[in-house]
Amino acid sequence: MALPLYHLKKSEQHKVPGRKPIIYCELLDEVKEEIDSYVDELRKKAPAIGKHRLSENEFWDSGIFHSAIEKLRGIQAATTDKKRCFISGILSYMQSQKAIISWEFSGAGERHDYEVKLPDGRLCIIEAKGCLDGNNTNIFERPANADEFIIWSLCQNPGSDPRHNSWSGIHTRLSAETIHRKQKVDGVIIWDMLCGTKGRPCPKIQKIKSRTTRVDSKKIPPPCLYLFPRTIPDPRNNPNPPCWKVHEVSFISALAQCFKADETDIVEVHIQVRMKQSDVERQTIYYRNGEKFSESRWTKIKRAR
């Protein structure tokens, strides 16, 4: 059953012509309000927390609060256990369903790469990222042995806006990187442990609850899948390369079949590129089920010179 296209809030409808969200989920107003309310309460009560024995003015002058926030932020950013557990659960389930032959974790440090062997003999390399609006999205290298190269976004921050992250990651960052550094990305997965939870409800399963898949003890909604151009866009030799189809990218196809994704969950990301005087510009156009539903403006690649 096809899902309706996005319905924007009135405040969002006229922000950018042609620019509609490219993902179904969003940061709900009530979730944002709860987070903001908690932040306010935390700030009010912060001087009374702990054993510092400082007055309120001394507490704020000391920098303890800001140092604690930065430390917590670093701990959160460095925590990869939840991400790794989610991907491991998904890949193990796919292997149990014979959708993939095998998989292994091959990452080190802040890189969380997975190698997946597929039934057709292809090798898929997966680069795991956090929220796509971060600078880490720009850091990747397609391995020479990859038949398919996939970027998988797992955002641990329930207060982050999926609509901003998806647009920022795909158009602002990845489209520029593929052109500027000539790094081919075959697809992007936006899907993590928060999908379908109270903090990030999934519109796909609100009316059709049967679209979930049980992995271990958790019911998981279908993934959001993005197919990229078959070849690297080039302003002179390849200004408008065709996009992959879902059946042509083996891992994306297997993932869609295992987790009940349909044509509304799969977006083709078409990247056009042109020269404008001495600048390289690109435009990203999004198609779902054969119909264009959103597009960017022509945007200069600032690092192209």
BASEPA-941884 format. One record per atom (N, C-alpha, C): x, y negated, z negated; residue in three letters. Coordinates in steps of 0.02 Angstrom, whole numbers, padded with zeros to 5 digits, always signed. Layout:
<rs>
XYZALA;...
</rs>
This chain:
<rs>
+00042+00060+00000MET;+00000+00000+00000MET;+00044-00062+00000MET;+00032-00107+00046ALA;+00073-00166+00052ALA;+00056-00216-00003ALA;+00107-00248-00029LEU;+00097-00300-00079LEU;+00091-00367-00043LEU;+00054-00415-00072PRO;+00049-00480-00041PRO;+00115-00517-00043PRO;+00124-00564+00003LEU;+00184-00605+00001LEU;+00181-00650-00060LEU;+00236-00683-00075TYR;+00242-00721-00135TYR;+00190-00776-00141TYR;+00165-00787-00201HIS;+00123-00844-00216HIS;+00162-00890-00261HIS;+00181-00948-00236LEU;+00222-00994-00274LEU;+00179-01035-00322LEU;+00210-01055-00378LYS;+00177-01103-00422LYS;+00171-01168-00384LYS;+00121-01209-00402LYS;+00111-01272-00367LYS;+00173-01316-00371LYS;+00208-01313-00427SER;+00267-01355-00435SER;+00324-01334-00390SER;+00321-01273-00362GLU;+00376-01246-00321GLU;+00361-01249-00247GLU;+00299-01260-00228GLN;+00278-01248-00159GLN;+00311-01294-00109GLN;+00331-01353-00130HIS;+00357-01402-00081HIS;+00430-01419-00094HIS;+00466-01376-00130LYS;+00536-01391-00145LYS;+00580-01391-00083LYS;+00579-01336-00046VAL;+00619-01330+00015VAL;+00575-01299+00069VAL;+00565-01333+00126PRO;+00523-01305+00180PRO;+00548-01237+00202PRO;+00503-01188+00206GLY;+00520-01122+00229GLY;+00553-01078+00178GLY;+00571-01106+00120ARG;+00607-01067+00070ARG;+00558-01039+00018ARG;+00539-00978+00028LYS;+00498-00943-00021LYS;+00543-00894-00058LYS;+00524-00873-00118PRO;+00565-00826-00155PRO;+00577-00763-00115PRO;+00635-00733-00125ILE;+00652-00673-00087ILE;+00650-00611-00132ILE;+00621-00619-00191ILE;+00612-00563-00237ILE;+00546-00573-00272ILE;+00513-00518-00290TYR;+00446-00523-00319TYR;+00447-00548-00391TYR;+00493-00525-00432CYS;+00491-00542-00503CYS;+00515-00613-00513CYS;+00498-00641-00571GLU;+00518-00709-00588GLU;+00525-00715-00663GLU;+00557-00768-00685LEU;+00562-00783-00756LEU;+00496-00813-00777LEU;+00459-00776-00818LEU;+00392-00799-00838LEU;+00398-00859-00885LEU;+00349-00904-00879ASP;+00350-00963-00922ASP;+00348-00945-00995ASP;+00308-00894-01013GLU;+00303-00876-01084GLU;+00368-00848-01111GLU;+00406-00812-01069VAL;+00471-00786-01091VAL;+00520-00843-01101VAL;+00520-00891-01054LYS;+00564-00949-01060LYS;+00547-00989-01123LYS;+00482-00997-01137GLU;+00461-01034-01195GLU;+00482-00999-01259GLU;+00477-00933-01261GLU;+00499-00895-01320GLU;+00574-00903-01332GLU;+00612-00900-01277ILE;+00685-00908-01284ILE;+00702-00979-01308ILE;+00670-01029-01277ASP;+00683-01098-01297ASP;+00664-01110-01370ASP;+00609-01081-01391SER;+00586-01088-01461SER;+00637-01056-01508SER;+00662-00997-01489TYR;+00712-00963-01532TYR;+00776-01004-01536TYR;+00797-01033-01481VAL;+00857-01075-01480VAL;+00849-01134-01528VAL;+00790-01166-01525ASP;+00777-01223-01570ASP;+00780-01202-01643ASP;+00749-01145-01659GLU;+00749-01121-01728GLU;+00820-01103-01751GLU;+00858-01073-01706LEU;+00926-01054-01722LEU;+00969-01115-01738LEU;+00962-01166-01698ARG;+01001-01228-01709ARG;+00982-01260-01775ARG;+00917-01259-01791LYS;+00895-01290-01854LYS;+00923-01253-01914LYS;+00925-01187-01910LYS;+00944-01147-01968LYS;+01018-01129-01969LYS;+01054-01146-01916ALA;+01125-01127-01911ALA;+01167-01150-01970ALA;+01161-01212-01995PRO;+01203-01234-02051PRO;+01193-01193-02115PRO;+01135-01160-02122ALA;+01121-01122-02182ALA;+01142-01049-02177ALA;+01166-01029-02118ILE;+01185-00959-02107ILE;+01260-00950-02122ILE;+01277-00897-02158GLY;+01347-00882-02171GLY;+01371-00906-02239GLY;+01436-00898-02251LYS;+01465-00913-02317LYS;+01516-00970-02312LYS;+01506-01015-02266HIS;+01556-01067-02255HIS;+01556-01121-02309HIS;+01501-01131-02345ARG;+01495-01180-02399ARG;+01509-01252-02376ARG;+01492-01266-02314LEU;+01500-01333-02287LEU;+01433-01370-02288LEU;+01437-01436-02293SER;+01376-01475-02286SER;+01353-01472-02213SER;+01293-01495-02200GLU;+01268-01491-02132GLU;+01312-01531-02083GLU;+01333-01591-02104ASN;+01376-01631-02060ASN;+01444-01598-02051ASN;+01471-01570-02106GLU;+01535-01536-02101GLU;+01530-01474-02056GLU;+01473-01440-02061PHE;+01463-01380-02019PHE;+01466-01398-01945PHE;+01429-01449-01926TRP;+01427-01467-01855TRP;+01494-01496-01832TRP;+01529-01530-01877ASP;+01595-01557-01859ASP;+01647-01502-01852ASP;+01636-01447-01887SER;+01686-01393-01889SER;+01692-01355-01823SER;+01639-01354-01784GLY;+01640-01317-01721GLY;+01625-01243-01729GLY;+01606-01221-01789ILE;+01592-01150-01801ILE;+01536-01125-01756ILE;+01482-01164-01752PHE;+01424-01142-01712PHE;+01443-01132-01639PHE;+01477-01181-01610HIS;+01494-01177-01539HIS;+01545-01121-01527HIS;+01591-01111-01573SER;+01639-01056-01566SER;+01604-00988-01569SER;+01555-00983-01614ALA;+01517-00920-01620ALA;+01478-00906-01556ALA;+01448-00958-01527ILE;+01410-00950-01465ILE;+01456-00926-01409ILE;+01514-00957-01403GLU;+01561-00937-01351GLU;+01586-00866-01360GLU;+01597-00846-01423LYS;+01619-00778-01437LYS;+01565-00728-01418LYS;+01502-00743-01436LEU;+01447-00699-01418LEU;+01439-00695-01342LEU;+01449-00751-01309ARG;+01443-00752-01236ARG;+01496-00707-01205ARG;+01557-00710-01233GLY;+01610-00668-01207GLY;+01597-00594-01219GLY;+01570-00578-01279ILE;+01554-00509-01295ILE;+01500-00483-01247ILE;+01449-00525-01234GLN;+01395-00504-01189GLN;+01422-00493-01119GLN;+01464-00538-01095ALA;+01490-00533-01027ALA;+01534-00471-01020ALA;+01569-00452-01073ALA;+01615-00396-01069ALA;+01581-00329-01079ALA;+01518-00330-01101THR;+01484-00267-01114THR;+01459-00236-01049THR;+01486-00179-01032THR;+01467-00146-00970THR;+01432-00079-00983THR;+01426-00060-01046ASP;+01397+00005-01062ASP;+01326+00013-01035ASP;+01284-00038-01044LYS;+01215-00033-01022LYS;+01211-00028-00946LYS;+01252-00068-00911LYS;+01253-00066-00838LYS;+01275+00003-00814LYS;+01329+00026-00844ARG;+01357+00090-00822ARG;+01307+00147-00836ARG;+01274+00143-00893CYS;+01225+00194-00911CYS;+01166+00195-00862CYS;+01144+00135-00841PHE;+01088+00131-00794PHE;+01108+00161-00727PHE;+01164+00140-00699ILE;+01186+00167-00635ILE;+01198+00242-00639ILE;+01230+00264-00693SER;+01243+00336-00701SER;+01178+00376-00702SER;+01128+00349-00737GLY;+01063+00384-00738GLY;+01031+00389-00670GLY;+01035+00334-00632ILE;+01006+00333-00565ILE;+01042+00382-00519ILE;+01109+00380-00519LEU;+01147+00423-00475LEU;+01140+00497-00494LEU;+01138+00511-00558SER;+01129+00580-00581SER;+01060+00606-00560SER;+01010+00564-00565TYR;+00943+00584-00543TYR;+00943+00598-00468TYR;+00975+00555-00429MET;+00978+00565-00357MET;+01014+00630-00340MET;+01067+00645-00378GLN;+01102+00708-00366GLN;+01058+00768-00383GLN;+01019+00762-00437SER;+00974+00817-00455SER;+00920+00829-00403SER;+00902+00776-00366GLN;+00853+00781-00313GLN;+00884+00797-00245GLN;+00950+00809-00246LYS;+00988+00825-00185LYS;+00985+00769-00133LYS;+00973+00708-00157ALA;+00975+00650-00112ALA;+01047+00627-00100ALA;+01092+00644-00146ILE;+01163+00632-00136ILE;+01200+00697-00156ILE;+01261+00705-00130ILE;+01300+00765-00145ILE;+01334+00759-00213ILE;+01368+00701-00223SER;+01405+00691-00285SER;+01419+00616-00293SER;+01441+00598-00353TRP;+01461+00528-00365TRP;+01513+00527-00420TRP;+01553+00475-00420GLU;+01602+00466-00473GLU;+01615+00392-00485GLU;+01629+00376-00547PHE;+01647+00307-00565PHE;+01722+00297-00553PHE;+01739+00245-00517SER;+01809+00235-00500SER;+01832+00165-00518SER;+01794+00129-00559GLY;+01810+00060-00576GLY;+01863+00056-00630GLY;+01891-00004-00638ALA;+01941-00017-00689ALA;+01935-00090-00709ALA;+01941-00104-00774GLY;+01937-00173-00797GLY;+01868-00201-00785GLY;+01864-00256-00750GLU;+01800-00288-00737GLU;+01768-00265-00672GLU;+01799-00218-00638ARG;+01771-00191-00576ARG;+01737-00125-00592ARG;+01677-00118-00568HIS;+01637-00058-00584HIS;+01615-00025-00519HIS;+01662+00007-00485ASP;+01650+00036-00420ASP;+01630+00110-00426ASP;+01585+00130-00383TYR;+01563+00199-00380TYR;+01572+00226-00310TYR;+01592+00288-00305GLU;+01597+00322-00241GLU;+01543+00375-00238GLU;+01503+00372-00186VAL;+01446+00418-00179VAL;+01453+00455-00113VAL;+01454+00522-00117LYS;+01455+00563-00057LYS;+01383+00582-00039LYS;+01367+00572+00025LEU;+01298+00582+00048LEU;+01292+00645+00090LEU;+01232+00673+00095PRO;+01222+00736+00131PRO;+01244+00733+00204PRO;+01243+00675+00235ASP;+01264+00670+00305ASP;+01339+00662+00313ASP;+01376+00668+00257GLY;+01449+00663+00260GLY;+01476+00593+00250GLY;+01433+00544+00245ARG;+01455+00475+00237ARG;+01477+00462+00164ARG;+01522+00413+00156LEU;+01545+00393+00090LEU;+01520+00321+00078LEU;+01483+00313+00024CYS;+01458+00247+00005CYS;+01498+00222-00055CYS;+01523+00161-00049ILE;+01558+00129-00105ILE;+01512+00075-00133ILE;+01503+00078-00199ILE;+01458+00030-00233ILE;+01499-00015-00278ILE;+01490-00079-00271GLU;+01521-00129-00315GLU;+01466-00157-00360GLU;+01472-00145-00425ALA;+01421-00168-00473ALA;+01438-00239-00496ALA;+01387-00281-00495LYS;+01394-00351-00517LYS;+01342-00366-00570LYS;+01349-00425-00601GLY;+01299-00449-00648GLY;+01247-00491-00611GLY;+01226-00546-00642CYS;+01179-00592-00610CYS;+01214-00622-00549CYS;+01180-00625-00493LEU;+01212-00643-00430LEU;+01231-00717-00424LEU;+01209-00759-00471ASP;+01227-00829-00465ASP;+01296-00845-00495ASP;+01331-00794-00520GLY;+01396-00805-00551GLY;+01453-00801-00501GLY;+01510-00829-00519ASN;+01568-00829-00475ASN;+01594-00758-00460ASN;+01579-00711-00505ASN;+01602-00642-00495ASN;+01573-00611-00432ASN;+01516-00637-00409THR;+01485-00611-00348THR;+01532-00618-00289THR;+01574-00671-00289ASN;+01619-00684-00233ASN;+01679-00638-00232ASN;+01690-00601-00286ILE;+01751-00561-00292ILE;+01736-00489-00273ILE;+01754-00470-00213PHE;+01746-00401-00191PHE;+01789-00389-00130PHE;+01806-00327-00119GLU;+01843-00305-00060GLU;+01812-00241-00035GLU;+01795-00239+00028ARG;+01769-00177+00057ARG;+01826-00128+00067ARG;+01824-00070+00035PRO;+01878-00021+00044PRO;+01880+00005+00115PRO;+01939+00022+00138ALA;+01947+00045+00207ALA;+01911+00111+00220ALA;+01901+00151+00168ASN;+01870+00217+00178ASN;+01795+00216+00171ASN;+01765+00157+00162ALA;+01693+00153+00151ALA;+01655+00158+00217ALA;+01610+00207+00222ASP;+01563+00208+00278ASP;+01507+00159+00265ASP;+01491+00150+00202GLU;+01441+00101+00181GLU;+01467+00065+00120GLU;+01454-00001+00117PHE;+01476-00041+00060PHE;+01416-00079+00033PHE;+01400-00064-00031ILE;+01340-00091-00062ILE;+01359-00131-00124ILE;+01328-00189-00132ILE;+01335-00228-00194ILE;+01271-00218-00234ILE;+01279-00200-00298TRP;+01222-00185-00342TRP;+01223-00235-00399TRP;+01171-00276-00402SER;+01165-00327-00454SER;+01126-00301-00514SER;+01157-00305-00573LEU;+01124-00286-00636LEU;+01132-00345-00683LEU;+01077-00380-00696CYS;+01078-00441-00736CYS;+01054-00426-00807CYS;+01099-00432-00855GLN;+01082-00415-00924GLN;+01046-00471-00961GLN;+01041-00529-00931ASN;+01013-00587-00964ASN;+00938-00594-00950ASN;+00894-00578-00998PRO;+00822-00583-00985PRO;+00798-00654-00976PRO;+00840-00704-00994GLY;+00822-00773-00985GLY;+00844-00801-00918GLY;+00875-00759-00877SER;+00898-00780-00811SER;+00841-00774-00761SER;+00838-00819-00713ASP;+00783-00820-00664ASP;+00801-00777-00604ASP;+00767-00721-00593PRO;+00783-00677-00536PRO;+00778-00712-00469PRO;+00731-00758-00462ARG;+00722-00792-00398ARG;+00782-00837-00382ARG;+00806-00872-00432HIS;+00866-00913-00421HIS;+00926-00869-00407HIS;+00934-00815-00447ASN;+00992-00772-00439ASN;+00995-00739-00371ASN;+00937-00714-00347SER;+00937-00679-00282SER;+00954-00727-00226SER;+00925-00787-00227TRP;+00939-00836-00174TRP;+01012-00858-00177TRP;+01035-00876-00238SER;+01103-00899-00246SER;+01153-00846-00225SER;+01141-00784-00245GLY;+01187-00731-00229GLY;+01190-00715-00156GLY;+01132-00708-00123ILE;+01131-00686-00054ILE;+01148-00742-00005ILE;+01115-00799-00010HIS;+01129-00852+00038HIS;+01191-00892+00019HIS;+01192-00918-00043THR;+01245-00965-00061THR;+01313-00931-00065THR;+01315-00868-00088ARG;+01379-00836-00101ARG;+01396-00783-00049ARG;+01355-00731-00044LEU;+01373-00674-00002LEU;+01374-00690+00072LEU;+01327-00730+00096SER;+01328-00746+00167SER;+01391-00785+00185SER;+01411-00831+00140ALA;+01472-00869+00153ALA;+01534-00825+00150ALA;+01536-00778+00102GLU;+01594-00734+00094GLU;+01602-00688+00154GLU;+01547-00660+00178THR;+01553-00614+00235THR;+01580-00650+00296THR;+01562-00712+00305ILE;+01586-00750+00363ILE;+01658-00774+00352ILE;+01670-00805+00295HIS;+01734-00837+00282HIS;+01791-00786+00275HIS;+01778-00732+00237ARG;+01831-00683+00225ARG;+01825-00621+00269ARG;+01773-00620+00311LYS;+01761-00564+00357LYS;+01756-00498+00319LYS;+01717-00499+00265GLN;+01705-00441+00224GLN;+01633-00417+00236GLN;+01626-00360+00269LYS;+01559-00336+00287LYS;+01526-00302+00227LYS;+01466-00325+00211VAL;+01423-00295+00160VAL;+01363-00264+00196VAL;+01349-00201+00184ASP;+01293-00168+00218ASP;+01226-00179+00183ASP;+01228-00188+00118GLY;+01165-00197+00083GLY;+01176-00220+00011GLY;+01123-00246-00018VAL;+01123-00269-00087VAL;+01064-00237-00123VAL;+01076-00214-00184ILE;+01024-00187-00227ILE;+01017-00235-00286ILE;+00956-00257-00300ILE;+00943-00296-00361ILE;+00896-00255-00404ILE;+00923-00227-00458TRP;+00886-00176-00496TRP;+00925-00159-00558TRP;+00894-00163-00616ASP;+00931-00149-00677ASP;+00886-00125-00733ASP;+00915-00119-00793MET;+00882-00090-00851MET;+00826-00134-00878MET;+00824-00198-00858LEU;+00770-00242-00881LEU;+00709-00240-00836LEU;+00717-00212-00776CYS;+00660-00210-00729CYS;+00602-00169-00758CYS;+00544-00199-00758GLY;+00485-00165-00784GLY;+00475-00170-00858GLY;+00519-00207-00893THR;+00511-00216-00965THR;+00467-00276-00979THR;+00451-00287-01043LYS;+00409-00343-01062LYS;+00441-00410-01044LYS;+00507-00413-01050GLY;+00541-00475-01034GLY;+00546-00488-00959GLY;+00542-00436-00919ARG;+00544-00444-00846ARG;+00495-00395-00813ARG;+00431-00408-00820PRO;+00381-00363-00791PRO;+00387-00360-00715PRO;+00374-00301-00686CYS;+00382-00291-00615CYS;+00313-00296-00581CYS;+00304-00345-00536PRO;+00239-00352-00502PRO;+00221-00291-00461PRO;+00270-00252-00440LYS;+00256-00193-00398LYS;+00214-00141-00435LYS;+00223-00136-00500ILE;+00189-00083-00537ILE;+00133-00108-00582ILE;+00120-00172-00581GLN;+00066-00198-00623GLN;-00002-00171-00602GLN;-00011-00161-00537LYS;-00074-00134-00512LYS;-00068-00061-00491LYS;-00008-00040-00473ILE;+00002+00029-00450ILE;+00054+00062-00496ILE;+00032+00083-00554LYS;+00077+00110-00604LYS;+00110+00175-00582LYS;+00080+00209-00534SER;+00107+00273-00511SER;+00172+00265-00471SER;+00192+00204-00457ARG;+00253+00192-00418ARG;+00316+00197-00461ARG;+00309+00210-00526THR;+00368+00218-00568THR;+00396+00289-00560THR;+00459+00296-00578THR;+00493+00361-00578THR;+00525+00370-00647THR;+00513+00428-00677ARG;+00542+00440-00743ARG;+00614+00465-00737ARG;+00658+00427-00767VAL;+00729+00447-00772VAL;+00746+00450-00846VAL;+00764+00509-00869ASP;+00772+00521-00940ASP;+00706+00505-00975ASP;+00706+00456-01019SER;+00643+00441-01055SER;+00611+00376-01032SER;+00636+00348-00978LYS;+00612+00282-00956LYS;+00579+00285-00888LYS;+00523+00248-00881LYS;+00490+00241-00817LYS;+00519+00181-00780LYS;+00543+00193-00720ILE;+00580+00142-00683ILE;+00541+00122-00620ILE;+00532+00057-00607PRO;+00498+00036-00547PRO;+00543+00043-00486PRO;+00515+00036-00425PRO;+00557+00039-00365PRO;+00609-00017-00363PRO;+00664-00005-00329PRO;+00716-00057-00324PRO;+00698-00110-00273PRO;+00733-00167-00276CYS;+00729-00219-00225CYS;+00791-00210-00181CYS;+00780-00200-00116LEU;+00834-00180-00070LEU;+00841-00231-00014LEU;+00903-00249+00002TYR;+00918-00300+00052TYR;+00969-00272+00102TYR;+00950-00272+00165LEU;+00993-00247+00218LEU;+01027-00305+00253LEU;+01092-00299+00264PHE;+01132-00352+00293PHE;+01148-00338+00366PHE;+01180-00386+00401PRO;+01198-00376+00471PRO;+01245-00316+00481PRO;+01238-00285+00540ARG;+01281-00228+00557ARG;+01354-00247+00566ARG;+01365-00308+00589THR;+01432-00332+00603THR;+01441-00401+00571THR;+01503-00424+00569ILE;+01517-00488+00536ILE;+01498-00546+00581ILE;+01457-00592+00557PRO;+01438-00650+00598PRO;+01499-00693+00615PRO;+01501-00717+00676ASP;+01556-00760+00698ASP;+01527-00814+00743ASP;+01544-00878+00732PRO;+01511-00932+00769PRO;+01523-00930+00844PRO;+01578-00901+00866ARG;+01594-00901+00937ARG;+01578-00834+00971ARG;+01591-00780+00936ASN;+01584-00715+00969ASN;+01524-00673+00945ASN;+01496-00691+00888ASN;+01442-00650+00861ASN;+01396-00693+00817ASN;+01362-00742+00847PRO;+01325-00791+00808PRO;+01261-00765+00775PRO;+01233-00712+00800ASN;+01170-00687+00773ASN;+01168-00611+00775ASN;+01209-00578+00734PRO;+01212-00504+00737PRO;+01148-00472+00712PRO;+01129-00415+00741PRO;+01070-00380+00718PRO;+01080-00351+00649PRO;+01024-00340+00614CYS;+01026-00315+00546CYS;+01017-00239+00546CYS;+01045-00206+00494TRP;+01034-00135+00485TRP;+00959-00121+00474TRP;+00937-00063+00494LYS;+00872-00036+00475LYS;+00882+00013+00418LYS;+00830+00023+00379VAL;+00838+00061+00317VAL;+00862+00132+00330VAL;+00840+00163+00384HIS;+00861+00232+00396HIS;+00933+00238+00420HIS;+00964+00181+00435GLU;+01033+00181+00459GLU;+01085+00173+00403GLU;+01063+00154+00345VAL;+01107+00148+00287VAL;+01087+00204+00239VAL;+01127+00257+00239SER;+01106+00320+00207SER;+01091+00312+00133SER;+01133+00275+00097PHE;+01121+00269+00025PHE;+01057+00230+00011PHE;+01047+00175+00046ILE;+00986+00135+00037ILE;+00925+00177+00053ILE;+00928+00215+00107SER;+00872+00259+00126SER;+00858+00311+00072SER;+00911+00342+00046ALA;+00902+00393-00006ALA;+00873+00362-00070ALA;+00897+00303-00087LEU;+00872+00269-00147LEU;+00798+00252-00140LEU;+00779+00227-00081ALA;+00709+00210-00068ALA;+00664+00271-00074ALA;+00686+00327-00047GLN;+00645+00388-00050GLN;+00640+00416-00121GLN;+00694+00414-00158CYS;+00694+00442-00226CYS;+00651+00401-00274CYS;+00648+00335-00263PHE;+00617+00291-00312PHE;+00556+00254-00284PHE;+00522+00285-00236LYS;+00456+00264-00213LYS;+00455+00193-00186LYS;+00510+00172-00154ALA;+00510+00107-00122ALA;+00473+00112-00055ALA;+00436+00060-00038ASP;+00402+00058+00026ASP;+00427-00001+00067ASP;+00393-00014+00123GLU;+00418-00066+00168GLU;+00418-00135+00137GLU;+00377-00146+00085THR;+00375-00212+00053THR;+00433-00223+00006THR;+00469-00170-00011ASP;+00526-00176-00057ASP;+00591-00186-00020ASP;+00589-00184+00046ILE;+00650-00187+00086ILE;+00651-00252+00127ILE;+00704-00291+00119VAL;+00710-00355+00153VAL;+00770-00353+00200VAL;+00760-00373+00263GLU;+00815-00380+00310GLU;+00842-00451+00304GLU;+00908-00456+00293VAL;+00941-00521+00285VAL;+00979-00536+00349VAL;+00951-00579+00390HIS;+00983-00599+00453HIS;+01025-00662+00441HIS;+01088-00659+00460ILE;+01133-00716+00450ILE;+01156-00742+00518ILE;+01136-00804+00532GLN;+01158-00837+00594GLN;+01213-00887+00577GLN;+01258-00897+00624VAL;+01314-00942+00612VAL;+01328-00983+00674VAL;+01350-01045+00664ARG;+01363-01089+00721ARG;+01418-01139+00702ARG;+01447-01170+00753MET;+01493-01225+00743MET;+01454-01290+00749MET;+01466-01335+00704LYS;+01440-01403+00709LYS;+01498-01451+00702LYS;+01521-01477+00758GLN;+01583-01514+00761GLN;+01639-01468+00737GLN;+01674-01486+00683SER;+01729-01443+00659SER;+01708-01398+00601SER;+01643-01399+00584ASP;+01618-01360+00527ASP;+01584-01296+00550ASP;+01590-01244+00508VAL;+01552-01183+00518VAL;+01491-01186+00474VAL;+01432-01174+00503GLU;+01370-01173+00466GLU;+01335-01106+00474GLU;+01298-01086+00423ARG;+01259-01025+00427ARG;+01188-01037+00403ARG;+01144-00996+00429GLN;+01074-00995+00408GLN;+01055-00923+00392GLN;+01020-00914+00336THR;+00998-00848+00315THR;+00923-00843+00323THR;+00901-00792+00360ILE;+00829-00783+00374ILE;+00808-00714+00347ILE;+00752-00713+00313TYR;+00730-00652+00278TYR;+00667-00624+00311TYR;+00669-00559+00324TYR;+00612-00524+00354TYR;+00590-00467+00308TYR;+00525-00460+00303ARG;+00496-00402+00267ARG;+00444-00370+00312ARG;+00454-00304+00323ASN;+00407-00266+00365ASN;+00398-00299+00433ASN;+00454-00324+00462GLY;+00453-00353+00528GLY;+00431-00425+00533GLY;+00413-00456+00477GLU;+00389-00525+00479GLU;+00435-00571+00439GLU;+00452-00627+00470LYS;+00493-00677+00435LYS;+00451-00710+00380LYS;+00479-00713+00319PHE;+00441-00744+00265PHE;+00479-00799+00230PHE;+00544-00807+00243SER;+00582-00860+00211SER;+00645-00872+00251SER;+00672-00932+00244GLU;+00735-00948+00278GLU;+00769-01006+00241GLU;+00835-01008+00248SER;+00874-01063+00219SER;+00881-01119+00271SER;+00906-01174+00248ARG;+00928-01226+00294ARG;+00997-01206+00322ARG;+01018-01239+00375TRP;+01087-01230+00398TRP;+01133-01260+00346TRP;+01181-01220+00323THR;+01224-01238+00267THR;+01297-01232+00287THR;+01336-01284+00273LYS;+01406-01284+00290LYS;+01445-01238+00244LYS;+01492-01201+00273ILE;+01539-01161+00233ILE;+01598-01206+00217ILE;+01602-01227+00156LYS;+01650-01279+00138LYS;+01722-01255+00141LYS;+01733-01189+00133ARG;+01801-01163+00132ARG;+01825-01142+00202ARG;+01786-01156+00254ALA;+01801-01129+00320ALA;+01862-01161+00352ALA;+01881-01221+00331ARG;+01936-01254+00365ARG;+02003-01226+00344ARG;
</rs>
